[in-house]
Amino acid sequence: MKGLRMDELSAEVEVLESKLAKTAELTNKISLSLKKLSSSAQQVESAVKPIYSKTQTLTVLSANIDETISAIDRVQQPSDAVSQEEGTIRKGPQKVGLEAYLASLQRVNEGLTMLKKSNLRSSQKSVQQMTGLLKAGSLQLEELFRETLADDSVPVEPLHYLTKELPFPTFEADKTNNLALLHEFLSSTLATASGLQSNATTIYAEVRGPYITSSLSTLALAAINTTRRNGTSSYERGSNGIGMYTNSLEGIFDSEYENIVRLFPSNVWSTVYHGTTEPAMGVFKRTIQDLNTFISRNMGTDMYLAYEIIECVQVCSARLKAKTGEQREFTEALKPIRQTAQGSFNFMLEDLKRQGQVLVVLPIDYTVADITKDTMARLQTLAGYQSSVSGLLVALGDGNWKRPYDPATTNLSTFDVGADGSLLLSHFLLEVVDQLITEIEGKAHAILKKKGTIAVFMTNNVAYIEATIRRSDLGKIMTSTALSKIEKWRKDAVKLYMEAWKECAAYLMDVTYTSKQASQGSKPLSGKEKEGVKEKFKNFNNAFEDLVQKHKSYTFEKEVRTMLAKEIGFVGPLYGRFYDKYKDSISPKHVKYDRQALDTILAQL
């Protein structure tokens, strides 16, 4: 049994050894195969590695080539824009349309920007060509801007708009949009790239300035021509064309400012407005200066024109300032005429003195003298310009009209901003009236000499002065104090006239008895007393008849005659008392008038 088991084990061992031998043989074969594979791999690696490296290099090169080609294409495209856009640009915006034209210029500008960034020498020619195209295009757009403005810049007739109360014309919406588009381009970097500075604002002023100046030219001429009048009559409000000229200037400036606001950015509004209106303002200033020269030479008749000019210009310039914020030009334009106007107040007083000095004849009927009529007419006219005159007097200062106006010596530090111009005007008017009364009273004493005729003359003149003041705007301007003073002058003149009547009435003065004495009865008149009474009646009758005759011969205005008759009426009661007292004491032949007869005569005065 054991032997059999050993045989089996030996057999298994042999089998295992046989398999092991085969495994070892297979292992050797695998080892040999691996060695061969390793050797082959090394050979492949040695062969492939250079190829891979070369491939990598070629890939980079290919990418570089593609990029270069792309760059060349990008460079080529802007260069091609010259040929592609040149035709459009050379044709001009009128033919191809503004939007298409601007788009073409935009493409050229983009190409130019790219070429400049490339900084290639080969592209310098294209850069020059594109710059030239942009410049040509910008110039054409400038010309289009000018032409578009010129289309609506035909001079207009201002009176058409003034008389119909129409606003002066402005650009239509479509035209405004086109002009704004053109200005936007001309002010953009596109125009700058061509080497041109934007001239849109200058062009606007060059085109619109002459339009405004030409439109107003006839009115400027009319303002000068209307100063020529026949005779020596004083200036009448509105007879000069300065009012229409100023209103038209305001209207056309107002409309022009609207155009500017719609076309330009706010930072250039003031510049464009000044540049555009400067030529017209220059003509306006020269016109004012010419009028000022005329006024200075004809101060006596035309100083009122200075006041009217100041009123017109101040009102219009204030309205324009509220809209545009600009007023300096108008202030400068008014400066010379304001100086002339401020000098007119002293002139008025001095001229009144000169008239008084050369006055050698008074009215033969002792009525109102021409110097009185002329002076009051002058003051009435002056009152019609209260607004400007009050402002001038405030600037001049209370009482400073007494000396010649000299702008070089005017002290602005004494300027009273809070002064009441109406009060100063009242002071000035009163001073003129005072000077007038002084002049005519002096001449009345020198020429008429007789107290009675002096009284008639002064009463007529002062009453005329007072009536003129109360019936006109002068009465509204002058203060109650001033009016009271004038009333006193009138009463003084009446008092002078009444002196002769009081002398006449003095013959009626007699002893006045007390009530106690009267109750005791009156004694019969002695012969001497009767003679005295007869003499009184005689003297009174003679004086009364003389005064009545003279009074009726004098020329008085109805109101003055009524006023004097009322004053003279005091004689009636005096005569009645005297008559009642002595009518029974003396013969009737010595008593010419009874109470009723005398009252009738007085009533007829």
ZITARA-V938862 format. One line per field, one symbol per residue. phi: phi as a letter, one per 30 degrees, with the letter a starting at -180 (. if undefined). burial: + if it has 9 or more other C-alpha atoms within 8 Angstrom, else -. A space follows every 10 residues. Layout:
phi: ???
burial: ???
This chain:
phi: .ddddddddd dddddddddd dddddddddd eddddddddd ddddeddded dddddedddd dddddddddd dddddddddd deddcedddd djdddcjddd dddddddddd ddddddddhd ddcdddeddd eddddddddd dddddddddd eccdeccede dddchcdddb ddeddddddd ddddddcddd ddddjccdce dddedddded eddddcdddd ddddddddbd icdddceidc dddddddded dddddddded ddccdddced ddddddcedd dddddddddd dddddddbed cbdddddddd dddddddddd ddccicbedd ddddeddddd ddddddeddd dddddddcdb bcedcidddd dddddddddd deddcedddd ddddddjeid ddcedbddcd cddcdcdddd dddddddded dddedddddd ddddddcdid dddddddddd dddddddddd cbdedddddd dddddddddd dddddddded dddddddcdb dcdddddddd icdddddddd dddedddddd eddddddddd ddddcbdedd dddddddded dedddddddd dcdccbdedd cdbddddddd ddddd
burial: ---------- ---------- ---------- ---------- ---------- ---------- ---------- ----+-+++- ++--++-++- +++--+---+ +--+++++++ ++-+++---- --+--++-++ ++++++++-+ ++-+++-+++ --+----+-- ++-----+-- ----+++-++ -++-+++--+ ++++-+-+-+ -+++++++++ ++++++--++ -+++-++--- ----+----+ ++++++++++ ++++++++++ +-++----+- -++-++++++ +-+++-++++ ++-+++-++- ++++++++++ ++++-+++-+ +-----+--+ --++-+++++ +++++++++- +++-++---- -+---++++- -++-++--++ +++-++-+++ ++++-+++-- +---+----- ----+----- ++++++++++ -++-+++-++ +-+++-+++- -+++++++++ ++++++-+++ -++++-+++- -++--++-++ --++-+++-+ +--++-++-- ------++-- ---------+ --++-+++++ +-++--++-- ---+-+---+ ++-++--++- ++-+++-++- -++--+---+ +---+--++- -+--+
